[in-house]
Amino acid sequence: MENSGLTTLAADVRGLDVLRKASRDNSPEALKAAAKQFEAMFLQVVIKSMREASPGDELFGGQESKMYQDMLDQQWAQVMTEGGGTGLARVMERQLAANAGSADTSKPIDLKPLSDAGLFSGLPFQPPTARNAAFRQSLQPGAAEPVASAIAGLAADQPPPTSAGAPAHARAFVERVWPAALSASRATGIPAQFLVAQAALETGWGRAELTAADGSSSNNLFNIKAGSSWQGQTVS
């Protein structure tokens, strides 16, 4: 059988015609071609899932771009199969041959990972590497402690920021919350300036700060709302 149906363009419908005619012979070549075609379809589904899981291009994306991208992914799946594939085609070929009574089941089939499927450098797929291991290590407990300590150390003895042109109430607010911001910075690693800025934004430089019924401060400088699961004290 001529295997041209799998080496031409994936969008060429003549490839399916060649495969359909060859299937009538029930030959080993026809089984191999059918298995490779199924593997190409499987890889195309994998690539499509990878596309859908990644953010699209809102500026240049569109129906036309999606159509041509699907055609390119289909051809990529075909090229990957011709380059050795993942081993799925060999499994299917063996199963089909067993159903036809001509299988050699004495030899084990070596399945390959997707990263060995004949991918060329243009495909946006990266197999797990040492970089992934380093990333996982960075997520371990305590990995961020050196960074947090360094940030907190920078702000440990830092005076509150001042601006000659700032209103008096703004300067008073910064001076009042700065010690608490430094303490929170040492505990979290978040710069004290960021904490003060967020508190100023949420409370209008302290003028809209939530207070208790007796007028005392609620210490809720970020105006955090209480959910249904909160059982502690609340203010309104």
Secondary structure, DSSP 8 states (H G I E B T S, - for coil): --GGGGTS-TT-THHHHHHHHHHTTT-HHHHHHHHHHHHHHHHHHHHHHHHHHS---TTT--HHHHHHHHHHHHHHHHHHHHTT-SSHHHHHHHHHHHHHT---TTS------GGGS---TTS------HHHHHHHHHTSTTTTHHHHHHHHHHHTT------TTS-HHHHHHHHHHHHHHHHHHHHH---HHHHHHHHHHHHTTTTT--B-TTS-B---TT-----TT--S----
